[in-house]
Every structure is written in C-alpha cells, then in structure tokens.
Amino acid sequence: MESSKKSQETFHAGAFHQRIAWVFGLQLVAMVIVCTMGIYDVAPWAAVIAVIVITSTLAWMATRREWLPVSTLAKLINGWDEKPDLYALSTSNLSPRTDADLASLARGLHGFASRIAVFNQRERNFTRDASHELRSPLTVIKMSVDMLSEERDISEFGARSVRRIKRASLEMEALVEALLILARESDPGADTERFVVNDVLVRELAAARELLSGRPIELQLEEPARFALEGSSRAFSVLCWQVIRNACQQTDQGRVLITVLPGVVSVSNHASPQAADNGGPLMLHGADRHGFELAIAQRISDRFAWPLELQTRPGYENIARIHFPHPLPA
C-alpha cells in the first residue's frame, strides 16, 4: 500500500496538459512579438518568417517529445503475445514527469497483463493435468471392460452391464477430448496437419459402431467425393463424432447416413419404415439446436471456421452439414 501511494504521489495530474499549454503559449507570444516587429519595420519580413518557422518546429518537437511515452506504451500493447512484457509496463520505468493519467493507464495494463499471464499458466496446467488424470482412468476402464467381455461365465445381466460401461467410457473419452480441445487457447498453427477426411470418418464410424452395439441403428458411409484438409485432425474427428452421436440419439431405430461431398460432410438420420408403421414411440425430433453434443460441435466449428448447418426435412429426416471453405485434393 505504501509503495502504491508513493507511486501515486510521484506523478502529477494534468502535467501533460500544462506542458503542452506552456509550449503553445510561448509559441503564441513569440509569434505576436515577431509579427509586431515586422509590422513596425523593426525586423525584416524574411527574419519574421524564419522565426515563425523555427518556433513552429520547436513547438512540434516539444509536443512530439511529450507524446513519446504514449507512443511507447502503444507499441508495447501492439506487440503483445501470449507472454506480455510485465517489466516494460511497470510504472517504475516511467519518468517522474509522466502525467498521472498515463501512469494510471500503465498501471492498469500491468495488472491486466499479469492476470493474462496467470490465466495462461492456469490453462496450461489444467489441460496438462486433465489430459493425464482423466485419460489414464478411462484407459484402465476400457482395458478392464475388454477383459470382462471375454469372460465365458459372465451372466446375461453382467454382459449387458459390461456393454453399458463400455458405451459410457467411449462417450466419456469423446467428451474429454472435446473439452480439452475447447479449453486450449485458439492457435491457428497448433496441431496443423494434412489429413484425408474420408480416412478419419472410417475410424470414427468404427468407434461409433461399438457405441451403438445392441441398438437397432445402422451406420452407413457414402463417399461420392474424397478431399483433404489442412488443420487439426483431432478437432475434425471430435466434431464429426459429436454430430454423429447427436444423430444417433435422435432415433431409437433407423439409419444414420454419413455422406462425403466436395467440401461438405453431411450426417442425416432416417427412421426405418417398420418403426414408423408400427405406431410406436419414436425418439426422432427436429434439428435440436440446444443439445449438448451440438453445443460442443457448434463451438468447435466456430473455433476452426467450419460452418455447421442444421436442417429438418419432412419424413423424419434431420440433416447436419459441415462446410469446409478450403478443401484440398485427397
């Protein structure tokens, strides 16, 4: 508290305005005197013009010198990156002649930069710890479930429980992956690679079929086109996983069709004719824009500039299209 009070007392409020007023006041007095001497032929007009030019130049140089701390502070802010220079923003580097408003601005920016540095460090710690502490138990659960599923003496009830645990672990793994991607700071150069969209979708469908084991839902992949992308394959796989998972949760029985078109991946769910004719309850709704899966998918699409479009058609059909503005040849 005492150090902050001392720094407050060092800088004077209105010092910048006072010095600028002195500069222009002296310039005005000099011009009035020189012009009066020229009018009364005390000095030649060439000397009068020369004095006016000199005084204007000196006034401009003095004003520029007074504005130099503001320009320096602006350059520091313009050069900010993930790790701002906290020492350069410290008020101890300012001259005692600095205006109190400018010192207050530097002090506020120093505090703001300190909080940003702490936030970045906390983000790195969280993503590192969460990546390890959450993925390790999930790996143990998956290995244990695989071992239990191979047991011959397990009851039918136990087998159903093992399948439910396996589905829950797969959903949890996808959720952790999505949240870790969204928790990291946006960096266009991070995890950039060239990958073929079709190959990633084949892997994701294999995992989705394990998730749908025991449910009367069929996953189909149509590939009228093949294209590649430059970006994060992990983000793409998580985005497609969330959209496919949402389509599977919208129906109890039917077909989910994934289609690869030039620069577009579409996911549509169709109710089976038998389910529609039986008159039974169908878990098929319109394009739900408030589901948790679609909320994550929307955030990923916004982060990586892959627009997500949702559409509902007659006949129990919902379509989600992911557009990729810059597709590459496969």
N, C-alpha and C positions, 0 to 999 in steps of 0.2 A: 504494500500500500504506500509506504513512504517513497519508494523508488518511482512509483507511478505519479505521485504528487509532485516529486521533483521534476519529472519529465514534463508534467503539465505546466509547471511554473517556468520552465526554460523557454518555451515557445510563446510568442505574444500574438494575441488575436488581432487581426487586421493589419499585420505587419506588411503583407504583400500589397494591400491597397494603399497604405501610407507611402511606401517606397515608390509605387507607380505614380501616385499623386505628386510626390516631390519631383520625379523625373519630368512629367508633363508640365508641372508648374514652372520649373526652371527653364524648360524649353520655351514656354509661352513668354516668360519675362525676357529671355534673350531675343526672341523674335520681335517683340514690341520695341525693345531698345534699338535693335539694328534697323528696323523699318523706320523708326522715328529719325534716326541719324541719316538714313537715306533720303527721307522726305525733306529735311532741312539742309541737305547737301553737306552734311558733316562728314559723310563717308560715301565713296563712290558706289554705284549700284552693283558693280561687279563684286566688290567686297561684301555687300549686303547679301547677295545671292550665295556667295561662298560660305558665309557664316550660317545662313539658313540651312544649307545642305549639310554642313558639319554638325550643327546642333541636332538636326533630324536624324543623322546617322548615329550620333552618340545616344540619342533617346531610344532609337531602335535597339542598339547594342545593350543598353541598360535594361530595357524591357525583356529582351531575349535572355539575358542573364538571370533575371528574376523568374522567368518561366522555366529555366533549366531543371529545377527539382521535379516539376510536374511532368516534363518530358521524360526524365529518367525513370520516374515511377511508372509512367505509361509503357515504356519499353520493357520494364520488368514484368508487368502484368501480361503484355503481349507475348512474352517468351515463356509463359507458364507452361509446364507439362505436368506429368504425374507427381514430380517432386519439386515444388517451388522452392526458390532460394529464400529461406527464412531469414538468414543473416542480412541479406541485402534489403529486406523490408523492415529491419529493426530501426526504431527511432533513434538509436544511438549513433547511426550513421548520418543522421541529418545535422545540418548546421544549426547553431543556436539562433541564427537569423531567420530560420524557416518559419513560415506562417503557421499558426496554431491549427487552422483548418486542414492544411496539408499534412501536418504531423498526426492529426486525428485520423485522417484517411489512411495514412501509412500504418498506424497502429491497428486500425480495424482490418486492413488487408493482411497484416501479420497474424492476427488472431484467426482470420478465416483460413489462411494458408496452413496454419498449424492444425486446425480441425480437419482440413482435407488430408493432410499427411497422416493424421491419426486414423481417419476413416479408411484410407488406402491400406494402411498396415493391418487394421482390423479385418478388412475384406480378404486380404491375402491369408491371414491366419485362419479365418473362418472357412474359406474354400479348401485350404490345405487340410485342416483338421476334419472338416465334414467329409471330404473326399476319402480320407483314410478311415475315420471312425464309423462311417455309415456303410462303406463298401465292404469292409472286412467282415462284419457280422452277416451281411447279405450273402457273401461268398460261402461262409460257413453254413448258412441255412440252405442254400442251393445244393451244396455237396451232401448235406445230411438228408435232404429230401430225395436226392437221386439214390442214395444208399437205401433209404427206406422203401422206395418204389420197387427195388429189386428183391425185396424180401418175399419169399414164397408163402409164408404162413400168415401174412397180414390179412385181416378181415376186410370185408367189403366196406364197412364203415371206416376203417382205418385207411383204405385206399382212397376213398372219397376225401378224407381229411388231408391226406398227403397231396392230392391234386389241388385242393383249395390252398394249401400252404404254398405250393409251387406257383400257382397263379398269383397269389398275393406277393410273393417275393419278386416275381417278374415285374409286376406293377410298381412295387416299391423301388426296384432298381431303375426303371424308366423315370419315375418321379424324381429320384435323387439326381439322376443325370440331367434332367430338365432344369431343376432348381439350381444346380451348380453352374450350368451354362448362363442362366439369367442372373446369378449372383455376381459373376465376374464382370468387371468393368468392360464396356464396349471397346474393342480394339480391332479395327479392320484387318490388321496384319497378323492377329493371333490365330493359330491353328489353320492357316491358309494352305490348301492343297487342291490338287485337281483330282476329281473323282467322277466316276460314271454313275449317274442317277439310278439306272436300271440295276446295277450290281448291288447298290446299297438297299434298294427296295426288296430284292430277293432275300437278303439276310434278314431284314426286318419282318418280312412275311413268315419266314421260318420261326422266328421268335413269337410272332402273333398267333401262329397255329398252335404252338404249345400253350399259349394263354387261353385259347378257345377250346382246348381239349375237353371233350364231353358235351359241348354245346352244338346245337344243330345250325351252325353258321359256316358257310363256305367262303373261303378267301380265294379270289381269282386275280391274276395279274395279266393284263393285256399290254403289249408293247408295240404299238404301231410305229413308235419312234424311239430312238436312242440318242441321248445327249449327255454332256458332262457339265460340271460346274466348277468354278474356282471359288473356294471358300472352305467352310468347316463342315466336314462330312458328319461329325458328331451332331452338330446343330441340325443338319438336314435330317438325319435319322430320327432324332428326338421329335422334330416337327412332324414328320410323317407318322411316327408311332402314335403321337397324341391324336392326330386326325383319324387314323385307322381305329384306334381304341374307342374314340367317340362314336364312330360309325357302327362299331360292333355293339356298343352299349345301347344304341337306339332301337335295336330289334332283338327279339328272342329267337327268331327262326328266319332264315333267308340267306342272302348272298351279299357279300361286300366286294365290289369290283374296284380294283386299282388300275387306272389307265395312264400310260405314259404317252403324252402328245408332245409335239415340238415346243419346248419351253414351258410346259404345263404338266403337272401331276394332279389328276382328279381322283377322288375317292367317293364312291356312291354306294348306298346300301339299298337293297331291294327286298321286300318281303316275299316269301315264297307263296305261290298261288294256293297251296294247301292251307297255309296258316290264315290266308285272307278268306278262303271259302268256309273254313270251319267256324268262323264267327267267334273264335277265342280271343282273349285279350292279347293285343299286340303292343310290345314295347317299342313302338315306332312313332316318332314325333317329328314335328317340323324342325327346321335347322335351329338348333338350340345354341344361341349366341352367349349363353350365360353358364355353360358347363365348365367345370374345372379344366378338362382336357383342352377345350377350345380356348379358354383364357390363356393357358400356357402357350398353345400354338400361336395365338394372336400376338403375344409378346415376343416370341421368337421370330415370327415373320416381320414384325416391326423392327426388331433389332438388326436383322440381316437384309432388310428391304426385299423380302419375298412376299408379295401381297397374297393374302388369303381371302378367298371369296366363298360365301355360303349361299346356297340356293335350295329351295324346296319345290319339287315338281309334283303334279298330280300322280296318283298311283303309288303312294307310299315310297317315294324316292327322294332322298336327300343327297345333295352333291356338295362336296367341298373341293375347291380348285386352288392349287398353289401355283402362282405365276412366278417365273424366273426371268427377269428382264434381260440377262446376258448369258444365254445358253451357249455352250461350246460343243463342237463336234466330238462324238464319242471315239 
